[in-house]
Amino acid sequence: MPEEHFYTSALATATFLKEQAAGCSAFVIGEADLLNALYDVGITMNDVNPDYVVVGEG
């Protein structure tokens, strides 16, 4: 199956946060796919006073 047929929890989280507050920041504990999904929708990584904390360990 082509990649665009998959919708992961990382993509769902990124979409949700983008809809809540586009351009927000997040402190993220997770793997590269989660970080990439958040980055791709414009969420910046920040460990000092972030807007959100995202934990995604599998």
DSSP file (Angstrom, degrees, kcal/mol; ACC not computed):
  #  RESIDUE AA STRUCTURE BP1 BP2  ACC     N-H-->O    O-->H-N    N-H-->O    O-->H-N    TCO  KAPPA ALPHA  PHI   PSI    X-CA   Y-CA   Z-CA
    1    1 A M              0   0    0      0, 0.0     5,-0.0     0, 0.0     2,-0.0   0.000 360.0 360.0 360.0 143.2    0.0    0.0    0.0
    2    2 A P    >   -     0   0    0      0, 0.0     3,-2.0     0, 0.0     4,-0.2  -0.340 360.0-113.3 -67.1 151.8    1.2    3.5   -0.7
    3    3 A E  G >  S+     0   0    0      1,-0.3     3,-2.0     2,-0.2     0, 0.0   0.827 111.8  66.4 -54.8 -37.0    2.3    5.6    2.3
    4    4 A E  G 3  S+     0   0    0      1,-0.3    -1,-0.3     3,-0.0     0, 0.0   0.552  88.6  68.8 -69.1  -4.6   -0.6    8.1    1.9
    5    5 A H  G <  S+     0   0    0     -3,-2.0     2,-0.4     2,-0.0    -1,-0.3   0.510  86.5  83.9 -87.2  -5.9   -3.0    5.3    2.8
    6    6 A F    <   -     0   0    0     -3,-2.0     2,-0.4    -4,-0.2     0, 0.0  -0.809  53.8-173.3-102.4 139.4   -1.7    5.2    6.4
    7    7 A Y        -     0   0    0     -2,-0.4     2,-0.1     4,-0.0    -3,-0.0  -0.925  17.3-167.9-130.5 106.0   -2.9    7.5    9.2
    8    8 A T     >  -     0   0    0     -2,-0.4     4,-2.2     1,-0.1     5,-0.2  -0.347  37.1-108.0 -92.7 169.5   -0.8    7.1   12.3
    9    9 A S  H  > S+     0   0    0      1,-0.2     4,-2.4     2,-0.2     5,-0.2   0.825 120.9  57.6 -64.2 -31.1   -1.3    8.3   15.9
   10   10 A A  H  > S+     0   0    0      2,-0.2     4,-2.3     1,-0.2    -1,-0.2   0.925 107.9  45.6 -64.5 -44.3    1.5   10.8   15.3
   11   11 A L  H  > S+     0   0    0      2,-0.2     4,-2.4     1,-0.2    -2,-0.2   0.897 112.6  51.1 -65.2 -40.2   -0.3   12.3   12.3
   12   12 A A  H  X S+     0   0    0     -4,-2.2     4,-2.5     2,-0.2    -2,-0.2   0.908 110.8  48.5 -64.1 -41.8   -3.6   12.5   14.3
   13   13 A T  H  X S+     0   0    0     -4,-2.4     4,-2.6     2,-0.2     5,-0.2   0.923 111.9  48.9 -63.6 -44.9   -1.8   14.2   17.2
   14   14 A A  H  X S+     0   0    0     -4,-2.3     4,-2.2     1,-0.2    -2,-0.2   0.915 112.7  47.6 -62.1 -44.0   -0.2   16.7   14.8
   15   15 A T  H  X S+     0   0    0     -4,-2.4     4,-2.1     2,-0.2    -1,-0.2   0.918 111.8  50.6 -63.4 -44.0   -3.4   17.5   13.1
   16   16 A F  H  X S+     0   0    0     -4,-2.5     4,-1.8     1,-0.2    -2,-0.2   0.939 112.3  45.4 -60.3 -49.1   -5.3   17.9   16.4
   17   17 A L  H  X S+     0   0    0     -4,-2.6     4,-2.7     1,-0.2    -1,-0.2   0.889 110.9  53.5 -64.7 -38.5   -2.7   20.3   17.8
   18   18 A K  H  < S+     0   0    0     -4,-2.2     4,-0.4    -5,-0.2    -1,-0.2   0.897 110.5  47.4 -61.4 -40.0   -2.6   22.3   14.6
   19   19 A E  H  < S+     0   0    0     -4,-2.1    -1,-0.2     2,-0.2    -2,-0.2   0.816 113.7  48.7 -71.3 -30.2   -6.4   22.7   14.7
   20   20 A Q  H  < S-     0   0    0     -4,-1.8    -2,-0.2     1,-0.2    -1,-0.2   0.918 137.9  -9.1 -73.4 -45.4   -6.2   23.7   18.4
   21   21 A A  S >< S-     0   0    0     -4,-2.7     3,-1.6    -5,-0.1    -1,-0.2  -0.590  72.4-144.8-159.5  85.1   -3.5   26.3   18.1
   22   22 A A  T 3  S+     0   0    0     -4,-0.4    -4,-0.1     1,-0.3    20,-0.1  -0.247  87.9  19.4 -55.2 136.9   -1.6   26.6   14.8
   23   23 A G  T 3  S+     0   0    0     18,-0.4    -1,-0.3     1,-0.2    21,-0.1   0.640  92.5 146.8  77.9  14.5    2.0   27.5   15.3
   24   24 A C    <   -     0   0    0     -3,-1.6    20,-1.9    -7,-0.2     2,-0.3  -0.098  43.6-120.4 -73.7 178.2    2.0   26.4   19.0
   25   25 A S  E     -a   44   0A   0     18,-0.2    27,-1.3    24,-0.1    26,-0.6  -0.857  24.9-168.0-119.4 158.5    5.0   24.8   20.8
   26   26 A A  E     -ab  45  52A   0     18,-2.4    20,-2.4    -2,-0.3     2,-0.6  -1.000  25.4-136.7-147.2 144.3    5.3   21.5   22.4
   27   27 A F  E     - b   0  53A   0     25,-2.5    27,-2.8    -2,-0.3     2,-0.5  -0.920  39.3-160.5 -94.0 120.8    7.6   19.5   24.7
   28   28 A V  E     - b   0  54A   0     -2,-0.6     2,-0.6    25,-0.2    27,-0.2  -0.907  26.2-175.9-118.9 128.3    7.7   16.1   23.1
   29   29 A I  E     + b   0  55A   0     25,-2.9    27,-3.2    -2,-0.5     2,-0.3  -0.956  54.2  81.0-114.1 107.5    8.7   12.7   24.5
   30   30 A G  E    S- b   0  56A   0     -2,-0.6    27,-0.2    25,-0.2     2,-0.1  -0.983  75.5 -62.5 176.6-175.6    8.6   10.3   21.6
   31   31 A E    >>  -     0   0    0     25,-0.8     4,-1.9    -2,-0.3     3,-0.8  -0.307  55.7 -90.3 -92.4 175.7   10.3    9.0   18.5
   32   32 A A  H 3> S+     0   0    0      1,-0.3     4,-3.0     2,-0.2     5,-0.2   0.821 120.7  59.5 -57.5 -38.2   11.4   10.6   15.3
   33   33 A D  H 3> S+     0   0    0      1,-0.2     4,-2.1     2,-0.2    -1,-0.3   0.890 107.8  46.5 -61.0 -38.7    8.1   10.0   13.4
   34   34 A L  H <> S+     0   0    0     -3,-0.8     4,-2.2     2,-0.2     5,-0.2   0.934 113.3  48.4 -67.6 -46.3    6.2   11.9   16.1
   35   35 A L  H  X S+     0   0    0     -4,-1.9     4,-2.5     1,-0.2    -2,-0.2   0.914 112.9  48.7 -59.6 -43.5    8.7   14.8   16.0
   36   36 A N  H  X S+     0   0    0     -4,-3.0     4,-2.6     2,-0.2    -1,-0.2   0.900 109.3  51.7 -64.4 -41.9    8.6   14.9   12.2
   37   37 A A  H  X S+     0   0    0     -4,-2.1     4,-0.8    -5,-0.2    -1,-0.2   0.908 113.0  45.1 -62.8 -41.9    4.8   14.9   12.1
   38   38 A L  H ><>S+     0   0    0     -4,-2.2     5,-2.3     1,-0.2     3,-0.8   0.927 113.7  49.3 -67.2 -44.8    4.6   17.8   14.5
   39   39 A Y  H ><5S+     0   0    0     -4,-2.5     3,-1.9     1,-0.2    -2,-0.2   0.897 104.1  60.2 -60.0 -41.7    7.3   19.7   12.7
   40   40 A D  H 3<5S+     0   0    0     -4,-2.6    -1,-0.2     1,-0.3    -2,-0.2   0.742 106.4  46.5 -62.6 -24.0    5.6   19.2    9.3
   41   41 A V  T <<5S-     0   0    0     -3,-0.8   -18,-0.4    -4,-0.8    -1,-0.3   0.294 125.9 -97.7-102.4   9.9    2.5   21.0   10.5
   42   42 A G  T < 5S+     0   0    0     -3,-1.9     2,-0.5     1,-0.3    -3,-0.2   0.647  72.6 144.8  91.7  15.5    4.5   23.9   12.0
   43   43 A I      < -     0   0    0     -5,-2.3    -1,-0.3    -6,-0.1     2,-0.3  -0.770  38.9-143.8 -88.9 128.8    4.7   23.0   15.7
   44   44 A T  E     -a   25   0A   0    -20,-1.9   -18,-2.4    -2,-0.5     2,-0.4  -0.643  12.5-120.7 -92.7 149.8    8.0   24.0   17.3
   45   45 A M  E     +a   26   0A   0     -2,-0.3     2,-0.3   -20,-0.2   -18,-0.2  -0.749  39.9 164.8 -90.5 133.1    9.7   21.9   19.9
   46   46 A N        -     0   0    0    -20,-2.4     3,-0.0    -2,-0.4   -21,-0.0  -0.964  28.4-173.0-152.1 126.6   10.3   23.8   23.2
   47   47 A D  S    S+     0   0    0     -2,-0.3     2,-0.5     1,-0.1   -20,-0.1   0.335  74.9  74.4-103.5   7.2   11.2   22.4   26.6
   48   48 A V  S    S-     0   0    0      1,-0.1    -1,-0.1     0, 0.0     0, 0.0  -0.943 121.5 -26.6-121.5 109.2   10.7   25.8   28.4
   49   49 A N  S    S-     0   0    0     -2,-0.5    -1,-0.1     1,-0.1    -2,-0.1   0.927  83.2-175.0  56.7  53.3    7.1   26.8   28.9
   50   50 A P        -     0   0    0      0, 0.0   -24,-0.2     0, 0.0    -1,-0.1  -0.332  33.4-127.4 -74.3 161.1    5.6   24.9   26.0
   51   51 A D  S    S+     0   0    0    -26,-0.6     2,-0.3     1,-0.2   -25,-0.2   0.836  91.5  15.4 -72.9 -33.6    1.9   25.2   25.0
   52   52 A Y  E     -b   26   0A   0    -27,-1.3   -25,-2.5     2,-0.0     2,-0.5  -0.949  62.9-142.0-138.6 155.9    1.5   21.4   25.1
   53   53 A V  E     -b   27   0A   0     -2,-0.3     2,-0.5   -27,-0.2   -25,-0.2  -0.994  22.1-167.7-117.6 126.6    3.3   18.3   26.4
   54   54 A V  E     -b   28   0A   0    -27,-2.8   -25,-2.9    -2,-0.5     2,-0.5  -0.965   6.6-173.3-120.9 124.8    3.1   15.3   24.0
   55   55 A V  E     +b   29   0A   0     -2,-0.5     2,-0.2   -27,-0.2   -25,-0.2  -0.975  13.4 161.3-118.6 122.0    4.1   11.8   25.1
   56   56 A G  E     +b   30   0A   0    -27,-3.2   -25,-0.8    -2,-0.5     2,-0.4  -0.653   7.4 155.9-143.0  83.0    4.1    9.1   22.5
   57   57 A E              0   0    0     -2,-0.2   -27,-0.1   -27,-0.2    -2,-0.0  -0.911 360.0 360.0-111.0 135.8    6.1    6.1   23.3
   58   58 A G              0   0    0     -2,-0.4    -1,-0.1     0, 0.0   -28,-0.0   0.428 360.0 360.0-107.8 360.0    5.4    2.7   21.7
